[in-house]
Amino acid sequence: MDDKNQSAAARSSGVLIGALCGIASALAWAAGFVAAKHGVAIGFSPADLALHRFLWSGLLLMPLVLRDGIGDLGGIGWKRGLTMSVLSGPPQAMIAYTGFMLVPLGHGTTIQPACAALSGLILATLLLGERPTVTRVIGGTTIIAGLLVFGAESIATIGSHGVGGDLLFATAGLFWAIFGVLLRYWLVSGTRAVAAVGALSVLVFAPLHAWLIGYDGILRMSLAENLLQVVVQGLIAGVLPIFLFARAVILLGAGRAATFPALVPGFSLVIGYLALGVVPSIAQVVGLVIVVIGFRFALR
């Protein structure tokens, strides 16, 4: 095989590997949503789930922070690290997990990513000076239309607490969008940010959890249920997708890799059906389709 054919084969292989990494990262994030809904349903508190999500991933990633210097939190700084921890760590997760106590799986798995994407577009325009393109405006408008479908279902079939749950997921999405904008503004890589948030979860959140809440809720659950949350939340959803998505960005470019988070809502409903037997309503399916179409335009 000549050099030209070898180069083409390498590019083709890179695209395939990048696509598989992106799809796997979306599956991992989706699995985390489903595990959280299951955990809330069987009696875990949002704080207990947040502990499982960030304590174990924090311990796993702690060597990265120690290598770069714990004195300034791996080069990020404690002030920035605490800010990122609120926006993407245990506080943000507890907001989302509380939402799962109020609304069905399909609401949380669609509203949070949708609001994160929509808020990200708005914040990038207002704070980073990015000019909104026509396709992004169309995408944002379409996402809003899809969110309205979910809101209408909450009002019609769930009640005021359903609207409250939707608003919690919208808030969690907003937090994530602000986190993403700050990463770009501060020029911090996602891996370093996740490591710093994990370190703070070990050093700050875990002791606070022990002091204010205790471990009675966790100990009340079976070993199997706790191990499920440790593996799915702490490892599969907490650490693995960060590295997979970063690999997808390297192999495919940021533009094409940005489309993979749009797969999370659909994957979540499929995993929720297979693992928990959760059947989405017609309204949720319609809202999901509209939001995914909006993603397709917004992330171009």
C-alpha positions in Angstrom: 0.0 0.0 0.0 1.5 3.4 -1.0 1.7 6.4 1.3 -1.5 8.0 -0.1 -3.6 4.9 0.6 -2.1 4.5 4.0 -2.9 8.1 4.9 -6.5 7.7 3.7 -6.8 4.5 5.7 -5.5 6.1 8.8 -7.9 9.1 8.4 -10.8 6.7 7.9 -9.7 4.7 11.0 -9.4 7.9 13.0 -12.9 9.0 12.0 -14.4 5.6 13.0 -12.6 5.6 16.3 -13.6 9.2 17.0 -17.2 8.4 16.2 -17.2 5.4 18.5 -15.6 7.4 21.3 -18.3 10.1 20.9 -21.1 7.6 20.9 -19.7 5.8 23.9 -19.4 9.1 25.8 -23.1 9.9 25.1 -24.0 6.4 26.3 -22.0 6.9 29.5 -23.7 10.2 30.3 -27.1 8.7 29.5 -26.4 5.7 31.8 -25.7 8.2 34.6 -29.1 9.8 34.2 -30.9 6.5 34.3 -28.9 5.3 37.3 -29.8 8.6 39.1 -33.5 8.2 38.4 -33.3 4.6 39.7 -31.4 5.7 42.8 -34.0 8.3 43.6 -36.8 5.9 43.0 -35.5 3.3 45.5 -34.7 5.8 48.3 -31.3 7.4 47.8 -31.2 11.1 48.7 -29.9 13.5 46.1 -26.9 14.2 48.4 -26.1 10.5 48.6 -26.2 10.1 44.9 -24.0 13.2 44.5 -21.5 11.6 46.9 -21.4 8.4 44.8 -21.0 10.5 41.6 -18.1 12.7 42.7 -16.3 11.0 45.6 -15.1 7.9 43.7 -14.2 9.8 40.5 -12.4 12.4 42.7 -10.3 9.7 44.4 -9.5 8.2 40.9 -8.4 11.6 39.5 -6.7 12.9 42.6 -3.2 11.8 41.4 -3.6 14.3 38.5 -4.2 17.1 41.0 -1.4 16.0 43.3 0.9 15.8 40.3 0.2 19.4 39.2 0.2 20.7 42.8 -2.5 20.5 45.4 -1.5 24.0 46.7 -3.3 25.7 43.8 -5.6 22.8 43.0 -3.7 21.5 40.0 -3.0 25.0 38.6 -6.6 26.0 38.5 -6.8 27.9 41.8 -9.1 27.3 44.8 -11.4 30.2 43.9 -12.0 29.0 40.4 -12.1 25.4 41.5 -14.9 26.2 44.1 -16.8 28.1 41.4 -16.6 25.2 39.0 -17.5 22.7 41.8 -20.8 24.6 42.4 -21.6 24.8 38.7 -20.7 21.2 37.7 -20.1 19.3 40.9 -22.2 18.1 43.8 -24.5 21.2 44.1 -25.4 21.1 40.5 -26.0 17.3 40.6 -28.2 17.6 43.7 -30.4 20.1 41.9 -30.8 17.6 39.0 -31.4 14.6 41.3 -34.1 16.5 43.2 -35.8 17.1 39.8 -36.0 13.3 39.3 -38.0 13.1 42.5 -40.7 15.3 40.8 -40.9 14.4 37.1 -40.4 11.4 34.8 -37.1 10.3 33.4 -37.7 11.8 29.9 -38.1 15.3 31.3 -34.8 15.4 33.1 -32.8 13.7 30.4 -34.0 16.1 27.8 -34.6 19.4 29.6 -31.1 19.6 31.3 -29.0 19.1 28.1 -31.4 21.3 26.1 -31.2 24.1 28.6 -27.5 23.7 28.8 -27.2 24.1 25.0 -29.6 26.9 24.8 -28.0 28.8 27.7 -24.6 28.2 26.3 -25.6 29.8 23.0 -27.0 32.9 24.8 -24.1 33.2 27.2 -21.5 32.8 24.4 -23.2 35.7 22.5 -23.5 38.0 25.6 -20.2 37.2 27.4 -17.8 35.9 24.8 -18.8 38.0 21.9 -19.7 35.1 19.6 -22.0 36.2 16.8 -25.1 34.0 16.5 -25.5 32.5 13.1 -28.8 31.9 11.4 -28.6 28.2 12.0 -27.9 28.6 15.7 -30.9 31.0 16.1 -33.1 28.4 14.3 -31.6 25.7 16.6 -32.2 27.7 19.7 -35.8 28.6 18.7 -36.5 24.9 18.0 -35.1 23.8 21.3 -37.4 26.3 23.0 -40.4 24.8 21.1 -39.4 21.3 22.3 -39.1 22.5 25.9 -42.5 24.0 25.7 -43.9 20.6 24.9 -42.4 19.2 28.1 -43.7 22.2 30.1 -47.2 21.7 28.7 -47.1 18.0 29.7 -46.1 19.0 33.2 -48.9 21.5 33.6 -51.5 19.2 32.1 -50.6 15.8 33.7 -48.2 16.3 36.6 -49.2 19.6 38.2 -47.3 22.3 39.9 -44.6 20.0 41.3 -43.9 18.8 37.8 -43.3 22.4 36.7 -41.0 22.7 39.7 -39.1 19.6 38.6 -38.7 21.0 35.1 -37.4 24.3 36.5 -34.8 22.4 38.6 -33.5 20.7 35.4 -33.5 24.0 33.6 -31.4 25.4 36.5 -29.0 22.5 36.4 -28.6 23.0 32.6 -27.9 26.7 33.2 -25.3 25.9 35.7 -23.6 23.6 33.2 -23.7 26.2 30.5 -22.0 28.8 32.8 -19.4 26.2 33.7 -18.7 25.6 30.0 -18.4 29.3 29.3 -16.0 29.8 32.2 -13.9 26.9 30.9 -13.5 28.7 27.6 -12.9 32.0 29.3 -10.3 30.7 31.7 -8.8 28.3 29.1 -9.1 25.3 31.4 -9.3 21.8 29.8 -12.3 19.6 30.7 -10.0 16.9 32.2 -8.3 19.3 34.6 -11.6 20.8 35.6 -13.1 17.5 36.4 -10.1 16.5 38.4 -10.3 19.7 40.4 -14.0 19.3 41.0 -13.3 15.7 42.1 -10.6 16.8 44.5 -12.9 19.3 46.1 -15.6 16.7 46.4 -13.1 14.5 48.4 -11.7 17.3 50.5 -14.8 19.5 51.0 -18.1 17.8 50.0 -17.4 14.4 51.6 -16.7 15.8 55.0 -19.7 18.1 54.8 -21.9 15.2 53.8 -20.6 13.2 56.8 -21.2 16.1 59.2 -24.6 17.4 58.0 -26.2 14.3 56.6 -24.3 11.2 57.6 -24.3 7.8 55.9 -27.5 6.3 57.3 -29.2 6.6 53.9 -26.3 4.9 52.1 -26.0 2.2 54.7 -29.7 1.5 54.5 -29.4 0.5 50.9 -28.0 -2.9 49.8 -24.4 -3.5 48.8 -25.5 -4.2 45.3 -27.4 -0.9 44.9 -24.5 1.0 46.3 -22.1 -0.7 44.0 -24.3 0.1 41.1 -24.1 3.8 41.8 -20.4 3.6 42.5 -19.8 2.0 39.1 -22.3 3.8 37.0 -22.2 7.3 38.6 -18.7 7.4 39.8 -16.9 5.6 37.0 -19.0 5.2 33.9 -20.7 8.6 34.0 -18.2 10.5 36.1 -14.9 9.8 34.5 -15.1 7.7 31.4 -17.1 10.1 29.1 -14.7 13.0 29.8 -11.8 11.0 28.3 -13.9 9.5 25.5 -15.3 12.9 24.5 -11.8 14.5 24.6 -10.6 11.7 22.3 -13.5 12.4 19.9 -12.6 16.1 19.8 -9.0 15.2 19.0 -9.9 12.8 16.2 -13.0 14.6 14.7 -12.6 18.2 15.7 -14.6 20.2 18.1 -17.4 21.0 15.6 -18.3 17.4 14.7 -17.7 16.2 18.3 -20.2 18.8 19.6 -23.0 16.8 18.0 -22.6 13.8 20.3 -24.2 15.3 23.5 -27.4 15.6 21.4 -27.5 11.8 21.5 -27.8 11.8 25.3 -31.6 12.3 25.6 -32.4 9.5 23.1 -29.9 7.1 24.6 -31.3 7.9 28.1 -34.9 6.9 27.0 -33.6 3.7 25.4 -31.6 2.7 28.4 -34.4 3.7 30.7 -36.8 1.4 28.8 -34.4 -1.5 28.7 -33.1 -1.2 32.3 -36.1 0.2 34.2 -39.1 -0.5 31.9 -39.8 3.3 31.6 -42.1 4.0 28.6 -42.0 7.7 27.6 -45.3 9.4 26.8 -46.1 10.6 23.4 -45.6 14.2 24.5 -42.1 13.3 25.7 -41.2 11.6 22.4 -42.5 14.6 20.4 -40.6 17.0 22.7 -37.4 14.9 22.4 -37.6 14.9 18.6 -38.1 18.6 18.4 -35.2 19.2 20.8 -32.8 16.9 18.9 -33.6 18.7 15.7 -32.8 22.0 17.5 -29.5 20.5 18.7 -28.6 19.6 15.1 -28.9 23.3 14.1 -27.6 24.8 17.3 -24.4 22.8 17.3 -23.4 23.4 13.7 
